[in-house]
Amino acid sequence: MLGASRRSLCAGAAARRHAAAFAVSGDAAAAAAASSSPSLSPSAPPRSVTNPDPGLSRLGGKRLLSVLAAPKLNGAESLSSLKLRESALVGRRYESSAAAVDSSDAPPAEKFEYQAEVNRLMDLIVHSLYSNKEVFLRELVSNASDALDKLRYLSVTDPDLLKDGPELDIRIQTDKDNGIITIIDSGIGMTRQELVDSLGTIASSGTAKFLKTLKESQEANVDSNLIGQFGVGFYSAFLVSDKVAVSTKSPKSEKQYVWEAEAESNSYTIREEKDPEKLIPRGTCLTLYLKRDDKGFAHPERIQKLLKNYSQFVSFPIYTWQEKGFTKEVEVDEDPAEAKTEGDGEPKKEVKKKTKTVVEKYWDWELTNETQPIWLRTPKEVSTEEYNEFYKKTFNEYLDPLASSHFTTEGEVEFRSILYVPATKKEDITDRKTKNIRLYVKRVFISDDFDGELFPRYLSFVKGVVDSNDLPLNVSREILQESRIVRIMRKRLVRKAFDMILGISCSENRDDYEAFWENYGKFLKLGCMEDKENHKRIAPLLRFFSSQSNEELISLDEYVESMKPEQKAIYYIAGDSLSSAKNAPFLEKLNEMGYEVLLLIDPMDEVSLTNLNSYKDKSFVDISKEDLDLGDKNEEREKEMKQEYSQTCDWIKKRLGERVARVDVSNRLSSSPCVLVAAKFGWSANMERLMRAQSIGDTSSLDFMRSRKVFEINPEHEIIKRLNAACRINPDDPEALKAIDILFETSMISSGFTPDNPTDLSGKIYDMMSTAMAGKWASQPQPAQPSQQPAAPSSSEPEPLEAEVVEPVEAGQQK
């Protein structure tokens, strides 16, 4: 059954080749007759083909298959006009002429053993090199494209190579019933020796030899478009095939040869093709006999889907053999009852013939890769509408992107790319893997499954395509992680992404960047923590609230521009809300001096700035930490205050004990009596709150960092003056000591910390309130009960004195 199906397919191909030959000679009628012979479909009997495609005839004589190895070049040949890529040619593909001919005079097949380690390498390819089987089609189509590329370049200096047909394309046909896939290209083809050299050795590469010849010809600075290791790409066919047959014809040879091998064998055969129905003018025909579990790949729809995913942008046309249909009107048999005459001798009325619409099915070639890669065009040639349309189609988006960047990188590593910033956020900042970057090698899709190889996690929201000529087709995650080429590509992609985002921030429409920041601000803050190398690129893109911005976000550049001449640093404070940060006691003196303070209310803000350290030679200073230098020091005044309050500071420290590191006189307060500041290298109140919320299990480090606090007092405040007097007169006064406790714990709240014992604090406040209110609003004599009320006085009697006692004014004047 299988052999018969293959013979039928080859017979169809032969008929089309004869049709092509007639067409070339001008015999159109003969060509039409020949092309109408057995259908190309190998899976079923020939169908009635309506409006047959002229491409069917081209399949034979003029446009056949590609080869896998490059013919050796004469060093004297001038190849100065050729621009070829550096990579080696990957395995190629071929049409389905692999079965032995049932002819008695067919030449015997010659058997060859694989190279010593070929079995181990094949096992590596099938089980380790590729993560999914469907890449076999990508590899084989890429090899066909390479063979066409090679023919096109060589034909520049040797036009006779195209004498058998100028068409350069790839055609794929499937037999879903028998599980057969045939891949045909009209490329350069192979000789018998090239079959042995290329297909018998995985490590051998026809393209590598081709480039070596170019170098020997002293062709410097060659730009090769040929990629991959040929043997590796070809042997991917065994991912899904039990048997593979290659029928190939080189323009250099008068003979056509067939290479055949089975998946589990350690040898292969090569024979000359003698069957006239299977002879091809030029190129390669690759036939895959699929494994039982992989026959699903032989469905035309499956092949078309894989081609659109992996080979959509291959530079040569790819045709697939598809079932199609068209509608036509056909006559319906007339009802005999309606054909009777009306009355005696009356003639029949003319009845209009009835018709119905039917669908006529036929098979034809369909172009699969219609979309052209816009990244190969120069940016000036591509309109904004084209960029947006490509973005929406490629990434299934419905909104235009916020920005795009189209560029080509040359030099040590060459690649082309188009990057986009989406208008809406779909990824969470914790997602490490995205499918936002599509990597192509020579316009062949390789992967979109990356984990930081091309973009760091904080730029994972950037979408785009990257097309490199310097990577192999069989690139894996391990190769990406270790490749020096990928590291260089990553650096350049990141820089271009930052340039694109900076362009949004510089837009005249401020709303554009506000929309970007709302979606991706956290991502950039994450970049401050994870990418020290790019701090200078990230910092200008950050946005924060400030004490003078009226609830609008500002950039660090705007902050620096508005700094006072005498201001030495960029001041900031972190809080859990905009209101709490703006009204914190730490800002009192800075507000008086007119200094702007950044208000960090997002949990990631503080960590971002502490990782930046400085911006434009201005260091970041947390105003909630000790040793704040505002540049307004009066040394004599400070010395005088320290001397006057040194005893009070020691007294308060003794009372508070280990709850604070020390007690100092403050230079940052104007209206508050005291404030609790963090140690210079300790956590701020905001950071302590965040770390406490995240602490699990051992909290020893948390307790250590929490102990480093400094209690600062304002010597100008009335409460501190009274405590200073109490310290000198009666330091053991319980009320004074109680006041210290209340003062400390309330300062914890106003400074953003959480009291250790809120219930104890509230009890002390209640006691203080009771003491302060003692003697005030005392209760007054209650009026008599209604039953005991005296009769109403006469008009001549004076009003009772009790009426004056209950006046509010009088009550407020009681001592």
N, C-alpha and C positions, 0 to 999 in steps of 0.2 A: 504493500500500500504506500509506504513512505517513498520507495524507489520510484513507483509509478507517478506519484505526485511531483517528485523532483524532475522526472523526465518531462512531465507536462509543462512545468514551469520553464525549463530550459528550452523546450520546443517553442513556447510562446515568445521567449526572449529572442530565439533565433529568427522567428517570423518577423519580429519587429526590426531586427537587424537587416533582414532582406528588404523590408519596407524602406528603411533608411537609405539603403544602397540605391533602390529605385528612385527615391526622391532626389538623391544627389545627381543621378543621371538625367533627371527631368521627366521620368515616366511617372506622372502623377497618378494615373489610373492604376498602374501596377502597384504603386505604393499603397493606395487606398485598399486595394484587394488584399495585399499582404498584411496590412495592419489590422484587417478585420478577421484574420485567422486567430487561433486559440487565444482566449482571454488571458490577461496577465494574472488573474487570480489563480494561485496554485491550489486553493482549497476547495474549489468547486468546479463543475463542468463549465465550459465557456458560456458566458451570458450574452444576451443580445445587447450589443453596444450601440447606443444611439449617439450621434455626434461625437465620434471618437476623437480623442485629443491627439493632435499631431505629435505630442511629446512621446506617445507610445512608440512611434517609429524611431524617435531619437534614442530611445533606450538601447536599441541595438547598435547599429553601425556607427552613429556619430558621437554619442556621449557616454561612454561607459566608465569603467571603474577606475578607482584610484590605486596607486601602489604604495608599497610600504617602505621600500628602501630607495635611496637616491642613487642614480647612476653616477659613476665616477666621472669627474670632469677633467678635461685636459687643462693642465696648468697654464697653457698659452691662451686659453679662451678668455676673451674679455668679458668680465662680469661686473664691470664698474657700475652698471645701471641697476644691479640687483641690490635690494635691501632686505636681508633675511634676518630672522630672529636668532638669538644665540642658543635657544634650547634645542634639545634633540627631538626628532620626530617620534611621536608616539605610535603605537601599533596601528595598522591601517585596516580598511574593510574591503569587502569584496562581494560579488554577486553569487547566486546559488548555482554553481556548476562544480559540484564536488563528487557526485556519485560516479562510479566506474561505468564506462560505456559498455553496453552489451554487444560489442562488436568483436568478432574473432581476431581482427588484426589490431586491436587496441594495444599500445605498447605497455609492457609491464611496469608497475609502480616500483620505484626505487625506495628502499627503506633506509631511514637515517635514525641514529640514536641522538637524543638530546645531549647537550653539554652536561658535564658531570653533576653540577649542582642545580640543574634546572628544575628537578622535581621539588627540591626544598624551596626554591624561589617561587615556584607555582603555588605551593601550599601557603607561603607567606602572602602572596597576592590575594588568593581566594579567601583566606581566613583572617588576615590582619590588615592588609593595606587599605581595603575599602570597607567602610562602615555599613553600606547598604548595596544590595545587588544592582539596583537600577542604574548605577553609574556606568555599567558596561556600555550602554548606548551612548552616553556622553563621550566615553573614551573612543569608541569606534567611529563615531561621527567626526570627532576631532581629528582622528587619524586620516579619515577620508579628506577632510578639509586641508590637512597638511600636504597630502599627495597632490591635491588640486593646486595648492599654493606653489609647490615645487615645480609643477608643470608650467604654471603661468610665468614664473620667474625664468625658468630655463628657456622658455619659448621666446623670450626677448632676444636672445642671441642665436636661437635655433628655431625659426618659425616652422620648420618642417615637422616639429613635434606635434603640431596641431593639425596635420594634414588629414587625420582620420576623423576630424570633427572639432569645431571650435567651442562647442558647448562645454562648460565647466559647472557641473552640478552633482548633487547627491540624491539618490532615490532609494526609498525603503519600502519593501513589500513584505506582507505577512501572510502566513497560512495558519489561521487559528485552529483549524481542525487537526492538523498534524504537528503543530508547535514548531513552525519554521519561520525564521526571520532572514530576509535577504537584504543586504546593504550594498548598493552599487555606486561607484564613483567613476568619473572619467578622468582620473588623474594620471600620474606618470607611469604606473605599473611597475612590475619587477621582472627581471630575468631569472633564469633558473638558479644561477649562483647567488643572486641577491636574496632569493627565497631561502636558500641554505644559510646564508650569513645572517639574515635578519630574523627569520622565524625559528631558527634552530637554537638561538641563543638569546635569552632574555636581556642580558646586559648589553648586547650589541645594538647599535643605533645607526640606521641609515642616515639620519639627519646629522648626527655627530660627525660621521665621515664626510658628509657634504660640507659642513662648516670647516672641517679640517682642510679640505681641498681649497676652500676659499682663502683660508689663512696662508696656505702654501703658495697661493697665487698672489700673496702680498696685498690682499684686499683689506686694508685697515679700516677700523671703525664700522664694521659690518653690523647692520641692524637686522637681526634675524627675527622673523615672525613665526618660526617653526618651534613647536614646544614639545616637551615631554620626552620620556625615554620610550622609543618605539616598542620594544619587546614588552614592557610592562603594560602599555595601553592595549596592545593586541591581545595579550593573554587574559585581560579582564573578561573576554568572551566566555572563558571557561567558568566564570561565576554562575552562569545560567545554562551552559551548554554541555551536553554529553559528547557532542562531536562538532568540529568546526572544519569547514572546507573553504579554501581560498583559490579562486581561479583568477589568474592575472596575466596581462599582456603588456609588455614594455615596448615603446616605440623603437627601442634599440634592438629588439629581437624579432625574428620572424615567427617564433613559436610561442604558443600559449601554454602555461604550466598550471597544474593543479596541486595544491598542498593540502593534505588532510591529516587530522590527528584527533584522537579521542582523549577525554579528560583524564582517565585513569592510566593512560599508556605512557611509557617512557620513550616512545619513538614516534616518528611521523613518516609519511610517504610523500614523494613528489613524482608526478608523472606528466607526460605531455598530453595535452588535450587534442584528441583527434576527431571528436564528434563535431561535424560541421555545424550542427544546430546550436552548439554551445560556444562557438568561437566568437570572440569580441574584438573590435578594432584596437581598443586601448583601454587601460584602466584595470580595475580590480572588482571582483564580485565576491563578497563574503557571505557564506551561508552558515547560520547557526541552527543546530538541531537541539532544541531546548530540552532540559530535564523535565521530568514529569511534573514536579512541583512548581516549575517556572514557566509553564506553557501559557500562563495568563499574560505574559509579556508579548505574545503573538497577536493580541487583539489590536486592530488598527487604531481604536480610540486610545488605548493605553500608550502605544508608540507615539501618537500625536501629542498626548499630554506630556510625556517625558521630553520630547523634542522642544516643546514650548517652554518647559522649565529650564532645561540645561543648554539647549543649542539654539535658542531663539535669535541670537545675534551672531551666529556663524556667518562669515562673509560670503559664502556661496549659497545659492538656493538649495533648499532641501524639500523634496517632494515625497509625499506618502501616497500609497495606493488606497483610495477610499471609495466606498460605495456611495453613489449619489442618486438623485432622482429628479425628474422634471414632470410637470403635469401636461396632459394633452387631452383633447376631446376625441372620443370614439363613438361610433354609431351604436345605437341600441336596436336590437331586433324588433321589428314592428309587430304589434299585437294583431293576430288574424281577425279578431272580432271587429276591430276598428277598420279593417280593410273592406268590409261588406258595403255594397251599394245601398243608397238610400232611395227606396221606391222602385217601381218597375221601369226598367229601361233608362233610368237616370244614370249619368256617368258618375264615376268615383270622384269625390272631392280630392283635390291635391292636399295631402297631409304632409306637413313639414317633418322631416326625419328627426327623430329624437337622438340626443347625444348625452353622454355622461363624461365626467372628468375622472381620469385615472392617473396614477403615478407610474411612470416608466422608470425602472431602476437600471442603473449602469455603473460601471467602475471607471474611475478616471484618476489622473494624478492631481494632487492638491498641494499648492505651495503652503508650507507650514511656517516658515520664518519670514513673515512679511515685515515685521517691525524692525526698523533700522536703529542701531545703537547711536543715540544722539551724542554720547560722550566722545565719539570719534570725530565729530565735527568741531570746528572752531567755535568758541563762545559767541563770536560776533554773528555767526550764521544762525544761531538758535534764538528764537523769541521767548519771552517770558511765558507766553501761553503754551509753547511746546514743552518748556521745562515743567510747568505745572501739570500738563496732561500726562507726561511721562511719569511724574511722581505719583499721581493718582492711580494710574494703571498698574504701575509696578508694585506699589505698596497698599493697594486697595483702600485708598483714602478718598474722602469726599470734600475736604477743605483744601484750599491752596496752602502751600507751606509759608511759614513766616519769612524764610530766606532760602536761597540756594547758592551754591558755589561750584563752578565748573572750571576745572584746571587740569593741566598736564604737567607732570614732574619729569624732568630730564636730568641726565648726569649719571651719577653712580647707579641709581635705580630709576627705571622709567615705568611710569604707570599713568593712567588717566582716571579721572574720578568726577562724579557729580555728587555733592552732599546737600542735604536738606535739613532744615529745622522744622519739625511738624508744628502745626498750629495748636494742636491739643496733645496733652500728655496721656499716653496709654500704659507706660511702664511705671512700676514702682521703683523707688530708689534702691530697694533691696534686691531687685532682680539682677542677677549676674549675667544671665543668658538672654539675649534678644535675637530677633531675626531682622534687624534693621539695616545691616550692611550685607550686600550681595557681592561676593567676590567672584570675579571672572578671570580666566586665564585665556588670553587670545579670543575674547568674546564668548568663551564657553563657561557656563555657570559652574562653579565649583562648590560653593557652600554659602549658607547664611547662618550657620550655627556656630557662633563664636562666644568665647568667654574671656574677653579682654585682650585677644591677640592683636586686633587692629585698632580698637579704641578702648581707653580705660573705662571703668565702670561709670564714672561720673559723667561721661559723654555718651553713654549708651543710648540716649534718646535721639542722637543724630542718625538720620537715615541716608542711604545712598548706595551707589554702585562704585566698585573699584575694579579696574581692569588692568592686570599686570601681565607683561610678557616675560618676566624673569622668574616666575614660579613654575614648578612642574604641575602637570594636570592632576597627578595622584597625590596632591598635597593633603596631609593629615594634620590633626591638631598638634601632634608631636613635632612635625616639620615646622608648623607655624610658630610654635613656641621657641624653637631653637634656631630658626633661620635668621641670619643677619639681614637678609633682604627685607624680611617682614618687620624687623625692628626699625629699619630706616623708613619703611613705608608708614609705620605707626607714627613716628615723630612728625612726618610731613602732613599726614592726615590730621593729627591733633592741631597742628599749627593752623592749617586751613580752616578747621572747625572754629577755632578761636577768632580768626579773622572774620568769618561769617557772622558770628555772634556779636563781635564788636561793631560790625556794620549795622546790626539791628539797634544797638545801644546808641549809635550816633545818628539814628534816623531823626528827621525833623518831627515826625509823629511820635510823641512820647508814649502814646498808648501801645505802640508795637512792643516796646521793651517791657512795659508793665505787664503785658500779656505773657511775654516770654518769662519774666521773672516769677510770675505767679505759678507758671507750670514747671519751670526748671531751676528756680533759685536754689532749692535744696541740693540739686545735683552739683552746682558750682561750689556750694559750701563744702560738699563732700570732697571736691577736688582740692580744696585748701588742706584737707587732712591727709589725702592720699598721694598727691602729686607735687612734691616740693619743687621739682624742676620747672614747673609752669606757674609758680606763684605770681610772677610778674604779668602773666597773661590773664590769670584769673582775677586778680585784685581789682583792676579797673571795671570789671563786670559786676562786682558785688553791689548790693543796695541795702541801706539800713534806714531806720527812722532816726531822728535826732531831736534834741531839745528845742531846736529853732526851726524845724521843718514843717510845722503845722500838719502833722500826721501824713506827710508825703515822704516817700522814699528818696534818699539822696545817694550819690556815688561818693567814693573816697576822693575822687578828683574835685568834686564840688565842695566837700568838706575842707580840703587843703586850701582851695582858693579863698574860702571865707575865714581862714584862721587869722587871729590877731597877730600883728608883727612880733610881739613878745612871746607868743605861745610856742612852747617847746615840743609838744607831743599831741597825738590824737587821743582824746579822752573818750572813754566809753564806760557804760554801766549795763549790767545784765539784769533782767527782771522777768517775772512771769507774765506781765501784761504791760501794755503801753502806759497805762495810768500809774501803776506802781513804780515803774522805772522813772517816769517823768517827775513824780512827787517824792522821790527818795531824798533823805536828808543830805546825802553825799553831794548833791548838786547845788546846795545853797550858796556856797562861796563862788563856785564857777559861774552861776547865773549872775551874781553881782558883778563879776569881772567881765561878763559878756562872752565867755568861752562856750563854744558849742560842744555838746556831748552826744555821742552816738548811743542810741537806746537799743539794746540787743534783747529782743523779746522772743526770738525763735530759739528753741533748744540747741540748734546747731550754730547760732551766731557766735557765741563766745568761743567755742572750740575753733571755729574758722579763724577768728582774729588772732587768737593766741598762737596758731600755727603760722600765720603770716609774719608775726613779730614786728614788722615795720612796713611803711609805704612811703616811697619818695623821701627816704632818709628821716622820716618821722616815726618814732616808735609808738606803739599802742600802749596806753596806760589805763589800767582799771582803777577808777576813782574810788572803788569800794575796798581797796587794799591799802596797807600801811605805807608810810614814807611817801606820801603824795607831795610832789614838788610843783607848786603852781607858779613859781618864779617871782613871788612877791614877798620874799622873806625879809623880815626886819629882825636881824640877829639880836639886837639889844632888847627889843620888846619880847622876843621869844625867851631869851635868857632870863629876863625878869619874871615872866610868867611861870617858867619852869621852877625857879627858885621859890616863888610864892606858893605854888601848888604841889611841890614835890612831896611834902608831908601828906597832903590829901590823897595824892596818887598812890602812895604806899599804903595808906589806910584803906582805900577802896580795894587795892589788890589783895591785901590781907583778908578782907571780908569775902571777896569773890574766889579766892584760892586758885585752884587749877582750872577754873572755868575760863580764865583768860591768861594769855601769855604775859601781858603787862598792861599798865594803865598810863596813857600819855595825854598831854595837852594837845588839843586838836587845832589844826589850821584850816579845816575845810568847812566848819560850821559857822552859821551866823544866827539862826533862830532856834535851833534845836539844842537841848542841854547836853546831849551825848549821842554817840553813835558807836556801833560795834563793827570794826573793820577786820577783814581777813588778813592773815600774814602774807607777806610778799610772794612766797612760793606755795601758799596753801590754796585751798578752794575758795572761791567766792560763795556768797550765800546762794546764788542761783545754781552754781555747779554742785554745791553740797546737796541741794534739793533734788537735782537730777540724779546724782549718784546714789542717793539714799533710795530713790524710787527704783533704781536698777540693781541695787545690791542684793545678792543671793548668797546665803550661807555665811561665810566668814566676813565679818565687818570690822576686823581689826584695823585695816588701812583707813577705812572710813572714820573710825574713832580717832585715829592719830591726826588726820587732816582736820577734823573738826575742832581739835583742841587748840589749834593755832589761831587764836583770835586776839585782837588788841582792842581794849576799851578806851575810846577817846572822849575827853570831856571838853566842854566849851566854857572857858573861864569867864566869858562875858555874860553867861546866862545866870539869872537870879537863883535858880535851884542849886547850881554848882557853887555860887557864892555862899549860900546858906550852909551847904554841906562843908565847905571850907571852914566856916566859922564853927560848926559843930565839931569838926575834927580837932580844932584847937581847944575848944572849951570842954567838951565832954565826948571823947571818941567812943566811949562805951554805951552811949545813950541808945536804948533799944529802938526808939523811934527813928533815929538817924541811920542805924544799921538796916532797919526795915526799909527805909527810903532808898538805900543803896541797892538792895535786892530788887525792889520794884523798878528802879531806874534802869538797872541792867537788863531785866527781863523785857521791859517795854522797848528798850533800844534794840533788843534782838528782833522784835516784831517789825519795828520801823526800818531796820536794816536788811530785812528779808530773810532772817533766820527763823527757826521754829523753836519756841521755848521747850526746855526739857520736861517741865511739869506745868502745863497750862492751867490745870485745876488749882495748883498752889498759887500761881500768879493771880488768878481771878479772885481767890480768897483774900489775898493781901490787898487787892484793889478795893474789894468790898469793905474791908475793915477801915481802910483809909477814908473811903467815902462816908462811912458811918461816923468816924471821928470828925470829919470836916463839917458834917451836917448836924452835929450834936447841938442842941439848943435852938436850932432854926426850925421854923414852921411847926412850933410846939402845938399839941392838941389843945383846943379851947373847950370851956364848959358846954356840955350838950344841952340843947333846949328841952323843956319839960315835955312829957308825953301829952298827946292830944287830949286825953281824958282829964288831965290835971291842969289844963291851961285856964288862967283866970279870965274873967270877962273882959271884953274890949274896953279900954279906958275911954273916959269921956273926952271930949275935945278940949276940956280945960286942964286935963292931966298931962304932965310932961311925958315925952316918949321914954321908954325904959332905956337905961344905960347900956343894956346888953346889945341893943341894936347897933351901937357904935363899936363895940368890941369886935364884931365880925367883919368890919371893913377890911379889905385886902391891904390897903396902905398902912393901916394901923398895925396889922399883923406883921407886916414886913419890917416895922420899926421896933419890934420887941427885941430886947437884949437877952 
